[in-house]
Amino acid sequence: MNRGLHSFNGDIGKIKTPPLEMFFFNRIVVDEFHYLADKANRARVFTCVKGLNSSFRWFLSGTPHHASFDDVQTLSNLLGVHLGVNDAAISKKDKETTTMEKLSSLLEARSPQWHERRHGVAQSFLDRFVRQNIAEIDEIKCEEHIVKVSLPPQERGIYLEIATALQSLEMNGKRAMKSKKTTKGDRAERLAEVLEGSQSAEEALLKKTCTFDLSSESITALKACERIIETREAQKLQCEEDLKNNCISALRQRLRILDHHPQWKGMKQTEKGEVQDRLALFVDDVAKNQSIAGGADEEIHVAIKKILDSAQEEVKKVPKKYDSYYAEVNGDTTSDEDDDEKGKKRKRSTETPKNVSKETLYAMKFALREHMHGIRTLGKELCGRTRSLRYFKSVRDFQLSHTDLKCPSCSNGKTLRREELVDQADKERCIHKTCQAPVKFTNVVKATELGADGDHDEGGKHGAKLSQIVSNIKRVVDNGDRVLVFVQFQDLKQKVAEVLEENGLKTLQVKGTVLTQIKALDVMQKEVPGPKDPRILLLTMDDESSAGVNLTTCNHAFFVHPLLANTKQQYHAYETQAIGRVRRFGQNKTVHIWRYFAVDTIDTEIFKERTGQDVN
């Protein structure tokens, strides 16, 4: 080590990070080590910690992961103990896996005895190297308060709108994850608008239970409803235009294929290397009202027929205008670029080869077949957008007029009753005779849940839940207590901070450099706060800012929403860490845990799934 330092000729002050791997320590202690493996951006830190040299290594955590062999192996790797080879199964998250390793995972199957032996090795490691103590904090008084918030009619309508839109677009769970591709088409942009910056459908719904407008563009929930209708109508028109343009390009491609191979028209077989004429099947399905997988109603089928008829007329008028979509696969020669209707650059076809090879002709057919998947997807998107927009308008009409809705499938126009709707939902049938879409019990909404405009108090400028949270925090602070507020998502966290500041409540956030974070925590750790010191600390629920810090000067913890976690273990681990900031040795006051739930929303669903308690 000394030789290395003597040979260093540069300015040691310019080294950005300390060369810890050059030293041999007596003891290394890592607090809250489970965050090293939890977060993807901690991979470099994890590797660095593994590379440090020492005689002794201590790793501390109040909520270590130990549910599986992989969890135990993570800890053993940090301690430098080898528990055996990894399982051949390759995780989708493992981007560094080689092709040979992926092949090996398919060829090599481990026996049940092998897995049982492996778990035995993991248990022996835990018995030898892991120690657990129980925090005796029962004497610290703790009261839990569950606050149920009934969303006003406008906010209920906004929540139901995005929930219906996500279901209609099949954006549940993992399907709703934002695309990681660098290039996105019009459809991807429209789907991203529905998520409104969220990473998943669940995240988008949780945010809507807290506030009806994260962007603060809408002054009231009523204005937000009007803006949603305008946005959804514009997205629906854009989807219709997108579907029409794609149909025109596909129809034009089919004409060009038939110029070279007239017998291919209506080809259904795929034998002898032939490609099926999927466009002919689509046109036939549209005529039979079967173009939407899962079924649709008459309004949607009529709209798609109208779009297809319009595309067929357009392709007759300007046949070569839409050749650019297939220019590369068709081998067209191109010249200068033109601006299309949306201002985007596209190649203009100048010359079409008269004779094409068998390989090129096959490529032309195959490209058309693949394109038809996208066209059917656009048709399904249009179906979902039409349904969600129609649903939201019906909800708002009901809330405004509070009149009974009439059955659309009955000639006598009788009033709809919940029992009849539930009976049809149990049979997975829509009450409308022409609609083929399967209906679920969750699609039935009670009229009492919707409410009526004028019958309820407004939720305020930022929504009912945030208004109640701010009002309660203000009361707590006025009584001389200090508060921790836990939020999981950064944009919502910023919104909460803005609302608190707007109401004259100074807040602190743990962010920025390490020095800045320490200063923020020092203010909250003062035994006697100054007259101008903030009494509220905003923390992110699922990161290290909510773990390990002693904040016994605060005795109120507010959870704005339930934690969105991958597993039940993770949910309880993060929540235990959060509550542990205030309920620990040194706390001299009664601890108050405040949980806020919007009734009949994803809030109560998550809490029931993770804890078994039915708030509703």
N, C-alpha and C positions, 0 to 999 in steps of 0.2 A: 504494500500500500504506500509506504513512504517513498519508494523508488518512483511510483507512479506520480506522486505529487511533485517530487523534485523535477521530474522531466516535463511537467506542465508549464509552458511558457506564456500562456494567455492570461487574461485578467479573470481571476476566479470570481470576481463580482458580477461578471456577465453570465454566469451559469444560471439558467432559469429555474432549474430544479436541483435540489441537493442530491449528490451521488450516493444515496444511502446504500446501494449494493456494494460499495467499496469497503464498508465497515462490517465488523463482526460484533453484534450486540450480545449482551448478557441475557436480556429478556425483551421480547417484543409483545406488546399488549395492543390488541385491536378491539375497540368497543363497537357494539352493534354490527358485528361482522356479517350478519345475514344480508345486509344491504349490498355487499360486494357481489353477491350472486343474483340478487333480485333485479337489479337494474342493468339494462343492456349497455349503458354508457359507462359502467364500472368495470368493464372487461380489462382495461389497461391497469387500473388500480389493483384489481384482483391478481393479475400476473406479477405486478411489482411486489405485492405483499408476499406472494409465494417465493419470489427470488431473494428476499432478505435473509441474511444469515444470522443465527443466534443460537445460544445454548438452550433457552427456554422460549416457548411460544404460548401465549395465553390469548384466547378468543372469547369475548363476552357477548352475551345477548339475552334479553329477557324473553324473546320469542324466536328461538332458533327453529329452522325447518328440519324435521326428522321423519316425515311421513313416508319417504321412499328411500331406496338404496342410493339413488342419485343425490338426495339431500345430504345423507351421511357422508357420501364420497366427497362432496364439496368441502365439508369440514375437514375430512382426513387429508385432502390435498393441501389445505392451508397449514396443517400440522406436519406435513411431510411424510405422512403414512400412506403406503400403497395398499389398497384393499383388493386389488385384482383388476382384470381387464374390464373394459366397458362392455355393455351389452351391444350386440351387433346391430340392434335396431337404431336407425339413424333418425335424429330429430329434424323436423323441417326447418328449425331455426339455425341448424348447424350449417352455416354458409361455407365453412372451410373444409367440408368433407370432400374427399377426392372421389372420382368416378369409381375407382377400384374398391374403395370402402363402401360405397353405395351398393355395388354389385355383391360384395361380401355379406352385406346385411340381408340380401335376398336369398343367398345360398345357405347361410349358416343359421340354423334354428337351435336355440338352447332348450334343454329339457327342463321340466318342472323341478327335478332334483338339483339341477345346476342353480336355478333361481333360489331354491330353498337354502342351499349351501351358502349362497352369496348373502342372503339376509342374515344367516347365522354369523357370518364374518362381520357384518355391519353391527350386529348386536354386541358381539364381543369387543369391538372397538369402542362402542358407547360405554360399555361396562368398565372399560379400563381407563379411558381418557376423558370422559365427560362427567362433570359433577353438577348437581342441581340443588339450589337452596330455595326455600319457599319464603316469599316476602310476607312478613307478618304485619299486614296493614289493615286487618279487620277492625282495629280500634279507631281507625280514621273514619269518621262518619261520612257517608256518601248517600246522596239522594238523587234518584234518576227521575227526570221529568219528560214525559212523552207528550208533545204538543201536536195535536191533529189540526191541520189547516184545510178548510173547505175552500177550494178555488172558486172565485166568482164566475158567473156564466161565460164572460168573454175569455178568461184565462182557461177555463175548462174546455171551451171550444178550440182554442189555440193548441192545447195539449192533445186533444183528440185528433186534430187535423194532422199534426206531424206524426202521431202514432199510426193513423190510418194510411198516410202517405208512405211511411216506411214499410208497413205491412204489404201495401199494394205493389210496391216496387221490390218486394222480396228482399228487404234490407234488414233482416234480423240477424243478431249475433255476429258471427264472423263474416257473413256476406256483406255486412255494412262497413267493414274496414276500408279505410280510404286507400285508393290505389297508389302503389309505390312507383308506377310507371311515370317517366318524365313527360311523355306525350299523352294528352287526354283529348278525346273527341267531345263533340257537343253533348252527347248523352252523359259522359262521365262528369262534365261540368254541371249539368242539371242535377245529377245525383249528389254531387258535392254541395250544391246549394241547399238541398233538403237537409243534409247533415249539419250545415251552418258551422263548419270548422271543427266538428266533433270527430273523434276517431272511430266511433261505433254508434249504432242505433241506440243502445242503452245509455250512452253518455249524452246524446242529444236529448233524450227524453228526461233524464235527470236534471239537465239544465233548464228545461221548460217548466219543471215543477217549481223551480226556484224563482225564475223571472221570465216574463213573456217576451222580453227583448233584450238580449245581451248587448246589442249595438247602441242602445239608447236613442235610436232613431224615431221611435214611436212614443208620443207623449202619454197616451193612454192605451189600455188593452183594446178598446174599441177601435182606435186608429190602427193598432197592430193587426186586428182582424181584417180591416179594409185593405191594408198593405199586403197581407197574405193572399187574399183573393186576387188582387191585381198581379202579384208575382206568379201564382199558380196558373192563372189564365195565360200569362205571357209564356210560361214554360210549356204549357199544353200546345199553344200555337207553334212554338219553336219545334216541339217534338213532331207535330203534324207536318211541318215543312221539311224537317230532316227525313221523315219517313217517305215523303213524296220524292225528294231528290234521290234517295237511295233506290226507290222503285224505278225511277226513270233510268238511272245508270244500269240497273240490272236488266231492264227491258231492252235497252240499247245493246248490251252485251249479248243477250240472247239472240237478237236479230243478226248480229255479226257472226255468231257461231252458226246459225242456220244458213247464212250465205255460203259457208264452206261445207256444211254437213246438214242438208235439209232433212235427212232421215232421223236426225237426233230429236226432233220436235216431240215433246211428250214422252221422252225416254223414261221408262220406269225401272228397267232391269239394270243391275250393276255387274253383270257377269262379263267375262272376257275383257276386263279392264275398262269397261264403259262407265261413264259418270251419269248419275241420275239427273234428270231435268227438274231440279227442285223449284224453279220459278213456276213451271207449269202446275206443280202440286200446290204451290201457294195460291195461285190464281184460282184454282179449283176449290181450295179450302175457303177462300174469301167468298166465293159464290155460294158455298154451302153453310156459311156462318160458322166455320170451324177453324179459323185462322189463329185463334188465341188459345194457347195451351191452358187448360183449366177452366175454359168457358168464359163467356162474356154476355152482356145483354144486347138488346136490339140497337140501342143508341150507338154503342161502340162498333158493332158490325156495320152499321150504315155509314159511320164516319170513315172506316177503313175502305169500304167499297168506293166511296166518293173519292178518296185519296188515290186509290189504284186507277179508277177511271180517268181522273185528271192526269195521272202520270202517263197513261197510255195515249191520251190525246197530245200531250206535250212532246212525247218521243216521236210522234208522227210529224210534228211541225218542224222541230229542230233536231234531226237525228244525230248529228255529230257533236252537238254541244256538250254532251255528257260522256264523251269517249275518254276523257282524261282520267277517270276513276280506274280504268283498266289499262291505261296506256302502257305501263311497264310490262305487264304480263302478256299483253297482245303484241309486243314488239313494235309499237308505233314509233315513228320518228317524230320528235317534238321540236318546237322552235321557242319563241319568246314566251314569257309567262304573262298570263292575264290575271286580273283581279276578279274573283267571283263576287256573288251578291253580298257576301259577308266581309269583303275586303281582304280575303286570304289569297295568297298567290297559288296558282295552279298552272300546270303545263297545258299548252294549247296544241292539240293534235293537228299536224299538217299533212301527213301522208299515211295511208293505211296499206300494209302489204297485201297484194292481191292473192298470193299463194302462201299458205302457211304449212309448216311441217306438222306431222302427227303429234310431235311432242308439244308444239305451241298450241295446237288445237285442244289437246288434253288439258294443258295448263289453263286455257281460257275457260273450259267447262268446270274445272276444279275450282277456279277462282270465283265463278258464279255460284257454285254450290256453297262455298264457304261464306260468300256475301249474304246468302239467304238466311243464315243463322242470325246475322246482325239485323236483317230486316224484320224477322219474326220477333227478335228481342225488342226492337223499336215499337212494334205493334203491341207487345205486352206492356211496354212502358206507357204507351198512350192509353191503354186500357186502365192501368193503375192510376194515372194522372186524372183521367176522366172521372173515375170512381171517387177518388179522394176529394177532388174539387166539388163534385156533386154532393158528397157527404157533408163537407164543411158548410156549404151553402144551406143544406137542409137543417143542420144544427143551428146555424145563425137565424134562419127564418123561424124556427121553433122558439128560440130564445127571445126573439123580438116580438113575436105575436102570441106565443104560448097557446097556440091552437092545436087541436088534435090533428095528427097526420093521418091521411086516408090511405087505404090499401091500394097500391097501384095495379094489383092483379085482379081485383074484383070489380064487376060492372056496377054494383050498387054503391060502391065507394064507402064501405063501412070503416069505422075507426079501428086502427090497429091496437091490439091488446098484447101485452107482454107475453102472456101464456101461449098465444098463437105463434109469436115469433120464436120463443124458446122451443116449441114443439117442432117447428120447421128447422131450427138450428140443430136440434138433436138428430134430424134426418140428413143434415148437411145439404139442405135445399134452400134456395132463395125464394122469398115469397112472390117474386115477380116470375110469371110463367115463362117468359122468353129468356130469362137469365139462367145460364148453365153453371155459374160459379158456385163452388161449395161454400156454405156459410157455417161459421163456427159459433159456439156459444159466446165466446169473447166479443163477437161482433155486435151482440145485443147490448144496448146502453139504456139504462133507466132514465126516464124523463126527469125524475127528481134529481139525478146527478147533473143534468144539464142546467137546471134552473132557468130563470127568465130575467132579462134585463129589467132593472128597476126594482126587482124583488130582493136583491142582495146589495150589500155595501160594496163599493168599488175596492179593488185591491191596492189602490194607490198607484203612484207613478212607476214603481218598480215591481209591482206584483204583491199578492197577498202574503206569501211566505216570507219574503224579504222584509216586508213592512212589519210583520209580527216579530221577526228576529231582531230588527233594529230597535223596535219599541221596547222589547224585553232587555236588550243589552243596555240601552240608555237608563232603564230603571235600576239595573244592577250596578252600573258605574256610578250613578247618583248616590247609591247607598254606600259607596266607598270601596267596593270590591273590584278586583281586576279579572279580566276575561281572556280566555283563549278561544279562537274561532277556527274550526277546521273545515277546509274546503279541499276537494280533490283536484279540480281542474283549474288551470292557470287563468283562463279568460273569465271564468265565473268568480275566481278569487279576486281578480281585479275589479269586477263589477261590485262585489260585496264591499271592497275597500272604498270604492267611489261613493256608494250609498251611505256608508258609515260616516265618511268625511262630509258628505252633503248634509248630514243631520247633526253636524257639530261634534262628532266623536272621533278624536285623533287615534290613528292606528299605526302599528309597526308591522313590518314584514321582514322575515329572515331571507334576505337575498343579497346579491352582489358578491364582493370579495369576502374572504374569511374575516378580515378586520371589520368590515361593515356589519357582518352578521354578529360578531362578538359584541360590538357596540349596541346593536339593537337588543340583544339578550341582556346586556348589562343594565339597560334601562328598566327592563321588566323584572330583574332580580333584586332591585333595590328594596330594602325592607320598608322604607318610607318614601313613597314617590313624591317628586317635586310637584308644585302646582301646575306646571305646564307639561309634565310628562304624560305620554299616552298611557291609557289604562287597558288597551286592547291589543292583543298580538294575533295576527293572522298567520296560520300555519297550513302547509300542504299536508293532507291527511296521510299520504302513502309514500313519504320520503323521509330521509334521515333528519330533516328539520323538526319532525314530530317525535324523535326518539332520543333518549339519553340525556336530554337537558333537564336540569332541575328548575322548575318554575312553581315552587310551592307558594310563592307570593300571590299567585292566582288561585282562585278556588271555584271558578266557573268555566266549564268546557261546553261550547256550543258546536253541535254537528249540524251543518246546514243541510246535509243530505246523507243518506246511507252510503257506505263505501262500495264502490264497484270493484270487486276483486274476482280473480280467476277461480279461487277455491275458498271453501269455508275456513280452512286453516289460515289462509292469507288474510281473510276478513278479520278474524279474531286477533291475529297477530298485530296487524296495524292498529286496530282499535285499542288493544291492550297497551300498546306503546303510547298512543295519544292520551289516553286517560291517565297513564302512568306519569305524565308530566306534572300533574297536580295532586294525584293521590299517591303520595310517597312520604317517607320519613321526613319530618320537618314541617309538614302541613298542620297548622294549628286551627284551621277553620273547617266547617262542614263543606265537603265538596259537592257541587251541584253539576250533574250531567244533563244537558238539554238536547233532546233529539226532536227534530222537526220533520213531519211527514205530511205531504199533500195526500189527502184521503183518496182512495180508489185510483192510485197511479202506480208507476213503477217503484216509487219510494217504498210503499207498503209491501209490494211484491218481493223486493230484494231483502227487506228486513225479515219478512216471514220465512223466506228461503234459507237465510243464514242463521236465524235465531230461533225459529219455530213460533214466534209471537205474531199473532194476527192483530195488527193495529186497527184494521177496519172494524 
